Amino acid sequence: MKIFSGNSNKKLAAKIAEKLGLELSPIEIFLFPDGEKRIRIQEKVLDEDCVIVQSASTPPDENYMELFIAIDALKRSGAKSVKAFIPYLGYQRQDHVFRDGEAVSLEVIAEILKTVGATEVYSFDLHSPKIPEVFSIPLHSLSALPVFAEKIRKDFSLEKIVLVSPDMGGMRRIKEISETLGNLPIAAVTKNRDLASGEINDSDMEGDVRGKIALMVDDMISTGTTMVDAAEILIESGATKVVALATHPVFAKDADKLLQHSKIERVYVSDTIDVPNHKLFPKLEIISIAEIAAKALKV
Ligand code: R5P
């Protein structure tokens, strides 16, 4: 197996390679003055199984385009198979038509991946369990929940915890991590989003968090609004402390500042997305999913 990396998350790609007992194979990604890229595989890959790691994080279109061209380069160089390892699958929130006239953007991404030559796709904590159905090539759905469960066991007393979904859509995830940790109590903050603007209209609470440490678990933190607003409601509802765990640190806009100055005590995220130095903040802790990724690729 040969493993290559795009530019979006080289740190994670190098960790996965190391866990596999490999080194990242050389790839040239040349940037033209107008922003176009030229990609060249700098190693023989004829009849090899190849993996290309690229997170579709910000800027998603640029990172996806780099991935598409890299897959094409691998295919043209004679690779036997090309696994697109996309730790954060951008555009996954647009997996069906919400309102008349909208595109299904994720289906566009799935079709391009297949057309350029990806034979399989790997990703983490998909927004909805239906997402693999959008793909006509296998999409392996991995999860960071096992590393979060391990972290929770290490850092907290389980009898003091309530696991909280910051929105109703995340209840499946909460039930799963609760079972892993021995059926811990669960609760949810309910929120309504305006479909046109994406703004949150109103929020409420289901379940009892009084006197407990509320651990919110979500698939991603984008602007941080969901977590920060939910933390306010949890404290008002009697939680003694609020902690946030999310697989994908999208950190759009000023999410880093919003989270740092919120009622949330600690924010745990995974390294599916590389958080740039200027977005790191004191409350943040990053946990690696490289081991899970390497195990999945070994199969
Ligand atoms: C939405 O349903 C997702 O699970 C996240 O809750 C959402 O994307 C977070 O967005 P933000 O951080 O902008 O509130």
Residues whose N, C-alpha, C, O or C-beta is under 5 A from the ligand:
A	BS01	R5P	G169 D218 D219 M220 I221 S222 T223 G224 T225 T226
